[in-house]
């Protein structure tokens, strides 16, 4: 039997029929890439006995992500993430929206979420990363860089980006964690977990509705103010669209960025030759983040549904069929990456799918990159080593990361 944390048992046989693997098996969590490699080598497009399509080759995953024959439609898989506004209209987060709704909202949000807004946080990210590590190491001994650096750094930057009151940071973390666990299919979660997801969403919506109202009256120099003000050809975000977008940015950006930092630090510490190269080339920390995202990214897979009868790499896929895109498998496809199971921070970046591709490319990617660069730079600036055995990965079907990463000064 398999369980999610705090959930009733999920029959492992049912899970394996659907996925060809059990994401909650401790051996799989320790090394999922061996299983992903076996799936990819058996065929980059595979129909499972449970009725899913698994897509694991880089070319094939990229093609599906770019193909608007795949999306969400009215799929039950996504319905739990929808919101209804005061007029009874369904409002979807961008991750679960299809064109033309997605096109319209994404255009408005991208116009407000400018590179300037993100880039001005770079000095602040570096400052917060150094302050967090210094505070964690102040007592001597071990520092848990997940709990004492990655979470506070990520949370503070997200809050400052959005213009959120700093005292809400801990509450936002709890709400974001509840929603992050809610990314897995509903059948893999307990009723209590689903209830916590809905409660967290309600808290986010209430907070951002109040914040947006304040910013309409008194605009600031933050993303919520920009989203309130953005207009294109007379079109604006509705109140509910704005709230849903802010909730997505904060909830989706929290755990994924923390896991990117943790996975990246562990990968560098376990590959001292690569850490030595980065210390000799500190200006390449951006490339190091891209390689970590490829090598052991926080988002293992994403889902889509065939919106009409179509095909993937010559395989006929019927309308309504669920499709699972194994990003982690595609990111180690030897057809695209030389020696793909080796961490190589000098590798030329640009083809990894860790942030997706196409219309659903991660909206928060610039901030996640900036945050991870500040965090990984700490390993360049400080001689840190693991304090204890290798921590066990945690996560879910969708997310992979670390709950703790104890380090100490060498």
C-alpha positions as a printed Julia matrix, in Angstrom:
410×3 Matrix{Float64}:
   0.0    0.0     0.0
   1.09   3.6    -0.58
   0.21   6.67    1.42
   0.58  10.36    1.06
   1.51  12.11    4.27
  -1.51  11.93    6.56
  -3.64  10.26    3.89
  -5.45   6.92    3.96
  -3.77   4.09    2.01
  -3.77   4.24   -1.76
  -3.55   0.81   -3.36
  -0.05   0.53   -4.83
  -1.32  -1.77   -7.56
  -3.82   0.85   -8.7
  -1.1    3.5    -8.71
   1.25   1.3   -10.73
  -1.5    0.5   -13.23
  -1.94   4.22  -13.78
   1.66   5.39  -13.69
   3.9    2.3   -14.11
   5.61   3.37  -10.87
   4.72   4.12   -7.26
   5.76   7.71   -6.44
   5.48   7.04   -2.7
   7.78   4.02   -2.62
  10.89   4.97   -0.58
  13.2    3.37   -3.15
  11.6    5.37   -5.93
  11.86   8.61   -3.95
  15.54   7.93   -3.29
  16.28   7.57   -7.03
  13.34   8.26   -9.35
  15.64   8.84  -12.31
  16.43   5.14  -12.69
  12.71   4.42  -13.12
  12.21   7.4   -15.43
  15.1    6.16  -17.57
  13.55   2.69  -17.84
  10.2    4.19  -18.88
  11.84   6.45  -21.48
  13.95   3.62  -22.89
  10.9    1.37  -23.19
   9.31   4.02  -25.4
   9.04   7.82  -25.2
   5.24   7.56  -25.52
   3.55   4.76  -23.56
  -0.06   3.86  -22.83
  -0.47   2.51  -19.29
  -2.94  -0.23  -18.29
  -4.74   2.35  -16.18
  -5.61   4.52  -19.17
  -2.93   7.23  -19.0
  -0.42   8.22  -21.62
   3.13   8.66  -20.28
   5.36  10.91  -22.38
   9.02  10.82  -21.37
  11.19  11.76  -24.37
  12.41  15.35  -24.59
  11.2   15.88  -28.15
   7.81  14.37  -27.42
   7.27  16.24  -24.13
   8.25  19.52  -25.81
   5.82  18.84  -28.64
   2.87  18.19  -26.31
   3.65  21.29  -24.24
   3.52  23.4   -27.41
   0.49  21.68  -28.92
  -2.84  23.39  -28.21
  -4.6   20.09  -28.92
  -3.67  19.43  -25.28
  -4.93  21.48  -22.36
  -7.59  21.12  -19.68
 -11.03  21.79  -21.13
 -13.61  20.67  -18.58
 -11.43  17.86  -17.25
 -12.34  16.67  -13.78
  -8.61  16.46  -12.99
  -8.42  20.26  -12.92
 -11.88  21.19  -11.63
 -10.78  21.25   -8.0
  -8.56  24.24   -8.78
 -11.29  26.42  -10.3
 -12.96  29.39   -8.58
 -16.42  30.87   -9.13
 -16.78  34.66   -9.06
 -19.74  36.66   -7.75
 -21.46  36.47  -11.14
 -21.18  32.69  -11.28
 -18.36  32.67  -13.84
 -15.63  30.04  -13.58
 -12.16  31.54  -13.09
  -9.16  29.29  -13.6
  -5.56  29.76  -12.48
  -3.3   30.25  -15.49
  -1.84  26.77  -15.04
  -5.28  25.24  -15.68
  -6.57  27.7   -18.3
  -6.78  27.2   -22.06
  -6.79  29.77  -24.88
  -8.38  32.21  -25.44
  -8.92  32.73  -21.69
  -5.29  31.89  -20.95
  -4.01  34.17  -23.72
  -5.95  37.16  -22.44
  -5.04  36.78  -18.75
  -1.41  35.87  -19.41
  -0.95  38.93  -21.62
  -2.3   41.24  -18.92
  -0.26  39.63  -16.15
   2.95  39.59  -18.19
   2.5   43.27  -18.95
   2.41  44.01  -15.21
   4.96  41.4   -14.1
   7.86  43.16  -15.77
  11.54  42.26  -15.71
  12.15  45.53  -13.87
   9.95  44.49  -10.95
  11.86  41.22  -10.56
  15.38  42.44  -11.28
  15.23  45.19   -8.69
  15.0   42.39   -6.08
  18.43  40.96   -6.97
  20.46  42.95   -4.39
  17.77  42.24   -1.81
  17.91  38.5    -2.58
  21.67  38.44   -2.07
  21.35  40.42    1.16
  18.6   38.19    2.56
  20.45  34.99    1.63
  23.6   36.11    3.44
  21.66  37.37    6.45
  19.69  34.13    6.72
  22.79  31.94    6.59
  24.67  34.13    9.07
  21.78  33.93   11.52
  21.5   30.16   11.06
  25.21  29.63   11.75
  25.45  32.2    14.54
  25.11  29.63   17.32
  27.81  27.41   15.87
  27.2   23.84   14.83
  24.63  22.89   12.25
  22.25  25.01   10.18
  19.26  23.6     8.35
  19.43  25.58    5.13
  15.95  24.47    4.06
  14.15  25.76    7.13
  16.56  28.57    8.03
  17.59  29.89    4.61
  15.5   28.61    1.69
  12.07  29.13    3.23
  12.66  32.6     4.74
  14.53  33.81    1.64
  11.84  32.61   -0.76
   8.97  33.78    1.39
  10.38  37.23    2.02
  11.09  37.86   -1.67
   7.63  36.7    -2.73
   6.03  38.92   -0.11
   8.13  41.94   -1.07
   7.37  41.36   -4.75
   3.63  41.32   -4.14
   3.64  44.03   -1.48
   2.46  41.67    1.26
   2.75  42.66    4.91
   5.86  40.89    6.35
   3.94  39.57    9.35
   1.91  37.38    7.0
   4.96  35.44    5.8
   4.57  32.45    8.14
   0.86  32.19    7.49
   1.51  32.34    3.76
   4.02  29.51    4.06
   1.46  27.27    5.77
  -1.19  28.11    3.18
   1.25  27.6     0.29
   2.31  24.2     1.65
  -1.32  23.1     1.88
  -1.91  24.14   -1.72
   1.37  22.59   -2.89
   0.32  19.21   -1.51
  -2.93  19.77   -3.35
  -1.17  19.58   -6.73
  -1.4   15.79   -6.67
  -4.56  14.14   -8.03
  -7.43  14.29   -5.59
  -7.66  10.5    -5.28
  -4.14  10.47   -3.81
  -5.16  12.81   -0.99
  -7.23  12.4     2.13
 -10.43  14.39    2.68
  -8.52  16.32    5.35
  -5.79  17.32    2.89
  -8.35  18.43    0.33
 -10.16  20.45    2.99
  -6.88  22.14    4.0
  -6.23  23.01    0.36
  -9.64  24.67    0.07
  -9.2   26.47    3.38
  -5.78  27.77    2.3
  -7.18  28.97   -1.01
  -9.98  30.8     0.8
  -7.44  32.5     3.09
  -5.32  33.59    0.12
  -8.34  34.93   -1.74
  -9.58  36.88    1.26
  -6.17  38.41    1.89
  -5.48  39.38   -1.73
  -8.99  40.81   -2.19
  -8.35  43.12    0.76
  -4.83  44.0    -0.45
  -6.07  44.76   -3.97
  -8.74  47.06   -2.53
  -6.06  48.94   -0.58
  -3.85  49.24   -3.66
  -6.72  50.65   -5.72
  -7.08  53.39   -3.13
  -3.35  53.84   -2.49
  -1.13  52.34   -5.23
   2.35  51.2    -4.28
   5.46  50.08   -6.14
   4.64  46.37   -6.05
   3.17  43.68   -8.27
  -0.34  43.82   -6.82
  -0.48  47.54   -7.59
   0.73  46.83  -11.13
  -1.89  44.11  -11.6
  -4.62  46.45  -10.35
  -3.53  49.14  -12.82
  -2.7   47.07  -15.92
  -4.95  47.65  -18.92
  -4.79  46.56  -22.56
  -7.2   47.98  -25.12
  -9.72  48.71  -22.4
  -9.45  45.23  -20.88
  -8.46  44.69  -17.26
  -8.24  41.78  -14.86
 -11.46  41.22  -12.97
 -11.27  41.29   -9.18
 -11.44  37.49   -9.04
  -8.85  37.01  -11.8
  -6.45  39.27   -9.92
  -6.94  37.37   -6.65
  -6.56  33.98   -8.34
  -3.38  35.13  -10.12
  -1.77  36.44   -6.92
  -2.66  33.21   -5.14
  -1.05  31.19   -7.92
   2.15  33.25   -7.94
   2.66  32.89   -4.22
   1.45  29.34   -3.66
   3.14  27.85   -6.73
   6.34  29.82   -6.28
   6.95  28.92   -2.65
   7.63  25.18   -2.47
   9.04  24.91   -5.99
  11.7   27.55   -5.33
  12.57  26.08   -1.93
  12.96  22.63   -3.49
  15.06  24.05   -6.34
  17.41  25.57   -3.75
  17.6   22.4    -1.64
  18.06  20.05   -4.59
  20.69  22.37   -6.02
  22.72  22.69   -2.84
  22.69  18.93   -2.28
  23.7   18.22   -5.88
  26.65  20.6    -5.64
  27.79  19.22   -2.29
  27.64  15.67   -3.67
  29.62  16.7    -6.74
  32.62  18.56   -5.27
  34.31  18.89   -8.66
  31.32  20.89   -9.89
  31.24  23.03   -6.76
  34.96  23.71   -7.2
  34.35  24.76  -10.81
  31.57  27.1    -9.71
  33.8   28.64   -7.04
  36.36  29.3    -9.75
  33.64  30.73  -12.0
  31.16  32.48   -9.68
  29.73  34.52  -12.53
  28.27  31.3   -13.94
  25.88  30.7   -11.04
  23.0   31.31  -13.44
  24.17  28.36  -15.56
  24.47  26.28  -12.39
  20.83  26.96  -11.53
  19.77  25.89  -15.04
  21.78  22.68  -14.75
  20.31  21.87  -11.33
  16.85  22.48  -12.74
  17.65  19.92  -15.44
  19.47  17.44  -13.22
  17.05  17.28  -10.29
  14.28  19.83  -10.71
  11.48  20.32   -8.18
   8.64  19.66  -10.64
   8.77  16.05  -11.78
   5.82  16.05  -14.13
   2.82  17.96  -15.41
  -0.51  16.78  -16.77
  -2.62  17.59  -19.79
  -5.81  16.27  -21.37
  -6.34  15.72  -25.1
  -8.94  18.31  -26.14
  -9.67  16.47  -29.38
  -8.6   13.31  -31.17
  -4.93  13.83  -31.92
  -1.59  12.03  -31.93
   1.76  12.09  -30.17
   4.76  10.84  -32.09
   2.57   8.6   -34.23
   0.41   7.3   -31.36
  -3.31   8.04  -31.69
  -4.61   9.77  -28.55
  -8.38  10.01  -28.14
 -10.12  13.18  -26.97
 -10.4   13.25  -23.19
  -7.34  11.06  -22.62
  -5.14  12.17  -19.7
  -1.46  12.65  -20.56
   1.36  12.71  -18.03
   4.5   14.56  -19.16
   7.57  13.34  -17.28
   9.7   16.48  -17.24
  12.35  14.79  -15.11
  12.73  12.0   -17.67
  12.84  14.42  -20.6
  15.53  16.46  -18.87
  17.83  13.43  -18.87
  17.16  12.33  -22.43
  20.52  11.37  -24.0
  19.17  12.37  -27.4
  19.42  15.99  -26.2
  21.91  16.05  -23.31
  25.39  14.5   -23.4
  26.07  12.3   -20.37
  22.65  13.3   -18.96
  23.01  11.59  -15.58
  26.05  13.7   -14.71
  25.78  17.12  -13.1
  27.74  19.56  -15.26
  27.32  23.18  -14.2
  29.37  24.33  -17.2
  26.81  22.73  -19.53
  25.36  25.13  -22.08
  21.86  25.94  -20.78
  18.72  26.47  -22.78
  16.93  23.19  -23.49
  15.86  21.93  -20.09
  12.13  21.73  -19.45
  12.19  22.42  -15.72
  10.06  25.55  -16.14
   8.09  24.08  -19.04
   7.85  25.49  -22.55
   5.14  27.02  -24.68
   2.19  29.03  -23.45
   2.42  27.58  -19.93
   6.1   28.42  -19.41
   6.44  29.23  -15.71
   5.36  32.81  -15.09
   7.5   33.05  -11.96
  10.66  31.62  -13.54
  12.64  34.91  -13.39
  12.07  35.25   -9.65
  12.77  31.56   -8.98
  16.04  31.82  -10.9
  17.07  34.99   -9.08
  16.28  33.46   -5.67
  18.1   30.21   -6.4
  21.14  32.08   -7.72
  21.38  34.02   -4.45
  21.08  30.81   -2.43
  23.57  28.72   -4.44
  26.05  31.6    -4.27
  26.27  30.9    -0.54
  28.13  27.67   -1.34
  30.59  29.72   -3.41
  31.16  32.2    -0.59
  31.26  29.73    2.33
  32.94  26.37    2.95
  29.92  24.3     3.97
  29.57  20.53    4.26
  26.76  18.11    5.03
  26.24  17.63    8.75
  25.12  14.02    8.98
  23.84  11.44    6.5
  22.27  12.33    3.19
  18.74  13.62    3.88
  15.89  11.6     2.4
  13.88  13.3    -0.35
  10.31  14.19    0.38
   7.53  15.45   -1.81
   4.68  13.98   -3.77
   3.82  12.82   -7.26
   4.43  16.29   -8.7
   7.04  17.81   -6.38
  10.45  16.53   -5.28
  12.63  18.18   -2.66
  14.08  18.07    0.83
  12.41  18.79    4.15
  15.8   19.46    5.73
  19.42  19.94    4.72
  21.72  20.29    7.75
  25.04  21.93    6.89
  27.98  23.13    8.97
  31.09  25.13    8.33
  33.98  22.98    7.11
